[in-house]
């Protein structure tokens, strides 16, 4: 499994990091130095762009949910946790951006903590997205049961949120244990150092199955049933909330599907499948990894973008929206006054 911006794909028994040069993500460098530098700069620029969108967007979402809405419903509480997961992931992405330019300059302890933090944000986001989908599924498909729960819904939400955080912390803990700083000819880098091929492959398949395929099946089932229920009952009031969560879910899988496919191919390569040891595959490994993991990391921008631009209750708190509304009201008032004066002159 990847470690922040790291993915060590050389799985021979010797684990010799000096057999050939490594970049900060543990992959072989592209042959030409200028291409390697260009790839690193592209990664750093894309990371910076993701951070610049995610931080203000998620902070705004957090402010609206806590200060303006006051966590009035279970859905608001789940959205709060989902936004917190985004912020954890985004803040731990900062040192990996720096690493692409100067290498790892934060020390061994920070290497372990940030490696743990970025997976904590990833795993908790995926699980909270699944819980939000199930919550919406119960409300739409089983409204009688949802009504019978009543006030206990908030209690169930808090308990399930605590369980999600505990599971995410536990499953991301191996990243802290196996991450370490390594000296290489290209500098100091923070990479996972696994003690066996089994441990590394177990990490790959755990991420693919538990944090991608399983949530994908649950979310697909829930939205299929919700779509059929809404279509039969023609309930229009629920369409908007369902479409927002569906947009987040679809966007998340668009972001993460390519990386998990790449991770599966890396696992096959590690198991010795001959086609993946060909020269052409090795030469494109860096580029494929860069494209897929940049796309995957951009998932932390989905939550604020979908809620802010897809939901009126969030968009109305934007500063420029309020200014635009006041400007429109002033323009309408002036227009009405002018029309009244012209009408009075006409009658005179």
Buried (B, 14 or more C-beta within 10 A) or exposed (E): BBBBBBBBBBBEEEBEBEEEBBBBBBBBBBEEEEEBBEBBEBBBEBBBEBBEBBBEBBBBBBEBBEEEBEBEBBBBBBBBBBBBBBBBBBBBBBBBBBBBEEBBBBEBEBBBBBBBBBBBBBBBBBBBBBBBBBBBBBBBBEBEEBEEEEEEBBEEBEEBBEEBBEBBBEBBEBBBBBBBBBEBEEBBBBBBBBEEBEEBBBBBBEBBEBBBEEBBEBBEEBBEBBEEBBEEEEEEEBBEBBEBBBBBBBBBBBBBBBBBBBBBBBBEBBEEEEEBEEEEEBEEBBBBBBBBBBBBBBBBBBBBBBBBEBBEEBEEBBEEBEEEEEEEEEEEEEEEEEEEEEEEEEEE
